[in-house]
Amino acid sequence: MKFNEKLIKLRKAAGLSQEELGNKLNVARQTVSKWELGETTPEMDKLEELSDLFEISIDELVKDRSIPNSIIKEIN
């Protein structure tokens, strides 16, 4: 699973809109949209914030593999 797909899954599991996630990260909703469309990727500081927010390692967040179901269940 690619980063953008993981971000969508994690955001939705947390019950956040793109705008709400953007507010938590101090970025525009359009920035989150571009990340989710795979047009751009976050800078390292935003990857660290996403990692902390979703309680997932940066490694798990960016590597092209599936998110463990246990992580998705914890977010809900």
PyRosetta script that sets phi, psi and omega in degrees:
from pyrosetta import init, pose_from_sequence

init()
pose = pose_from_sequence("MKFNEKLIKLRKAAGLSQEELGNKLNVARQTVSKWELGETTPEMDKLEELSDLFEISIDELVKDRSIPNSIIKEIN")
pose.set_psi(1, 132.5)
pose.set_omega(1, -178.4)
pose.set_phi(2, -80.5)
pose.set_psi(2, 161.1)
pose.set_omega(2, -178.1)
pose.set_phi(3, -51.7)
pose.set_psi(3, -49.0)
pose.set_omega(3, -175.6)
pose.set_phi(4, -61.8)
pose.set_psi(4, -36.7)
pose.set_omega(4, 178.4)
pose.set_phi(5, -68.1)
pose.set_psi(5, -39.9)
pose.set_omega(5, 178.2)
pose.set_phi(6, -63.7)
pose.set_psi(6, -42.5)
pose.set_omega(6, -179.0)
pose.set_phi(7, -60.7)
pose.set_psi(7, -44.1)
pose.set_omega(7, 178.2)
pose.set_phi(8, -59.7)
pose.set_psi(8, -48.4)
pose.set_omega(8, -177.8)
pose.set_phi(9, -61.7)
pose.set_psi(9, -45.3)
pose.set_omega(9, -179.5)
pose.set_phi(10, -66.3)
pose.set_psi(10, -42.9)
pose.set_omega(10, -179.6)
pose.set_phi(11, -62.2)
pose.set_psi(11, -45.9)
pose.set_omega(11, -179.2)
pose.set_phi(12, -67.6)
pose.set_psi(12, -37.8)
pose.set_omega(12, 178.1)
pose.set_phi(13, -62.9)
pose.set_psi(13, -31.5)
pose.set_omega(13, 178.7)
pose.set_phi(14, -83.7)
pose.set_psi(14, -3.9)
pose.set_omega(14, 178.7)
pose.set_phi(15, 72.0)
pose.set_psi(15, 29.8)
pose.set_omega(15, -177.8)
pose.set_phi(16, -106.0)
pose.set_psi(16, 142.2)
pose.set_omega(16, 170.4)
pose.set_phi(17, -82.0)
pose.set_psi(17, 168.5)
pose.set_omega(17, 175.6)
pose.set_phi(18, -59.6)
pose.set_psi(18, -39.6)
pose.set_omega(18, -179.6)
pose.set_phi(19, -65.0)
pose.set_psi(19, -43.3)
pose.set_omega(19, 179.3)
pose.set_phi(20, -63.3)
pose.set_psi(20, -42.1)
pose.set_omega(20, 177.9)
pose.set_phi(21, -64.5)
pose.set_psi(21, -43.1)
pose.set_omega(21, 177.3)
pose.set_phi(22, -57.7)
pose.set_psi(22, -42.2)
pose.set_omega(22, 178.9)
pose.set_phi(23, -62.8)
pose.set_psi(23, -40.0)
pose.set_omega(23, 179.7)
pose.set_phi(24, -65.5)
pose.set_psi(24, -29.5)
pose.set_omega(24, -176.6)
pose.set_phi(25, -101.6)
pose.set_psi(25, 0.1)
pose.set_omega(25, -177.6)
pose.set_phi(26, 59.4)
pose.set_psi(26, 43.6)
pose.set_omega(26, 173.2)
pose.set_phi(27, -131.2)
pose.set_psi(27, 163.2)
pose.set_omega(27, 179.0)
pose.set_phi(28, -72.7)
pose.set_psi(28, 154.9)
pose.set_omega(28, 175.5)
pose.set_phi(29, -57.0)
pose.set_psi(29, -36.0)
pose.set_omega(29, -179.6)
pose.set_phi(30, -63.1)
pose.set_psi(30, -32.8)
pose.set_omega(30, 177.3)
pose.set_phi(31, -65.8)
pose.set_psi(31, -45.3)
pose.set_omega(31, 177.2)
pose.set_phi(32, -61.0)
pose.set_psi(32, -42.4)
pose.set_omega(32, 178.5)
pose.set_phi(33, -59.0)
pose.set_psi(33, -44.2)
pose.set_omega(33, 179.4)
pose.set_phi(34, -64.5)
pose.set_psi(34, -37.7)
pose.set_omega(34, 176.0)
pose.set_phi(35, -62.9)
pose.set_psi(35, -44.8)
pose.set_omega(35, -177.0)
pose.set_phi(36, -70.4)
pose.set_psi(36, -27.4)
pose.set_omega(36, 176.6)
pose.set_phi(37, -82.4)
pose.set_psi(37, -8.3)
pose.set_omega(37, -179.0)
pose.set_phi(38, 78.7)
pose.set_psi(38, 14.5)
pose.set_omega(38, 179.9)
pose.set_phi(39, -76.8)
pose.set_psi(39, -34.3)
pose.set_omega(39, 177.6)
pose.set_phi(40, -140.6)
pose.set_psi(40, 168.4)
pose.set_omega(40, 174.7)
pose.set_phi(41, -126.8)
pose.set_psi(41, 151.7)
pose.set_omega(41, -178.4)
pose.set_phi(42, -67.3)
pose.set_psi(42, 152.4)
pose.set_omega(42, 171.4)
pose.set_phi(43, -69.0)
pose.set_psi(43, 164.7)
pose.set_omega(43, -176.6)
pose.set_phi(44, -56.4)
pose.set_psi(44, -40.7)
pose.set_omega(44, -178.7)
pose.set_phi(45, -63.1)
pose.set_psi(45, -34.7)
pose.set_omega(45, 178.6)
pose.set_phi(46, -75.7)
pose.set_psi(46, -33.3)
pose.set_omega(46, 174.5)
pose.set_phi(47, -62.7)
pose.set_psi(47, -39.7)
pose.set_omega(47, 177.6)
pose.set_phi(48, -63.5)
pose.set_psi(48, -42.2)
pose.set_omega(48, 178.8)
pose.set_phi(49, -65.4)
pose.set_psi(49, -41.9)
pose.set_omega(49, 177.4)
pose.set_phi(50, -62.6)
pose.set_psi(50, -42.2)
pose.set_omega(50, 178.4)
pose.set_phi(51, -58.4)
pose.set_psi(51, -46.2)
pose.set_omega(51, 179.2)
pose.set_phi(52, -66.3)
pose.set_psi(52, -44.5)
pose.set_omega(52, -177.2)
pose.set_phi(53, -60.6)
pose.set_psi(53, -45.5)
pose.set_omega(53, -176.7)
pose.set_phi(54, -94.7)
pose.set_psi(54, 3.1)
pose.set_omega(54, 179.0)
pose.set_phi(55, 51.5)
pose.set_psi(55, 53.2)
pose.set_omega(55, -179.9)
pose.set_phi(56, -137.5)
pose.set_psi(56, 144.8)
pose.set_omega(56, -179.9)
pose.set_phi(57, -69.6)
pose.set_psi(57, 155.2)
pose.set_omega(57, 176.6)
pose.set_phi(58, -61.0)
pose.set_psi(58, -37.3)
pose.set_omega(58, 177.9)
pose.set_phi(59, -56.3)
pose.set_psi(59, -50.0)
pose.set_omega(59, 179.5)
pose.set_phi(60, -65.6)
pose.set_psi(60, -31.9)
pose.set_omega(60, -177.8)
pose.set_phi(61, -71.1)
pose.set_psi(61, -41.0)
pose.set_omega(61, -171.5)
pose.set_phi(62, -100.9)
pose.set_psi(62, -23.4)
pose.set_omega(62, -179.8)
pose.set_phi(63, -72.3)
pose.set_psi(63, 148.3)
pose.set_omega(63, -175.5)
pose.set_phi(64, -81.2)
pose.set_psi(64, 71.6)
pose.set_omega(64, 173.0)
pose.set_phi(65, -148.1)
pose.set_psi(65, 167.9)
pose.set_omega(65, -175.4)
pose.set_phi(66, -69.5)
pose.set_psi(66, 154.2)
pose.set_omega(66, 173.9)
pose.set_phi(67, -83.9)
pose.set_psi(67, 130.5)
pose.set_omega(67, 177.4)
pose.set_phi(68, -59.0)
pose.set_psi(68, 139.0)
pose.set_omega(68, -179.7)
pose.set_phi(69, -57.9)
pose.set_psi(69, -30.8)
pose.set_omega(69, -179.5)
pose.set_phi(70, -61.8)
pose.set_psi(70, -34.4)
pose.set_omega(70, 178.4)
pose.set_phi(71, -69.1)
pose.set_psi(71, -44.0)
pose.set_omega(71, 179.8)
pose.set_phi(72, -62.4)
pose.set_psi(72, -41.6)
pose.set_omega(72, -179.8)
pose.set_phi(73, -64.6)
pose.set_psi(73, -36.9)
pose.set_omega(73, -179.9)
pose.set_phi(74, -66.0)
pose.set_psi(74, -33.4)
pose.set_omega(74, -178.9)
pose.set_phi(75, -68.5)
pose.set_psi(75, -38.9)
pose.set_omega(75, 179.8)
pose.set_phi(76, -63.9)
pose.dump_pdb("model.pdb")
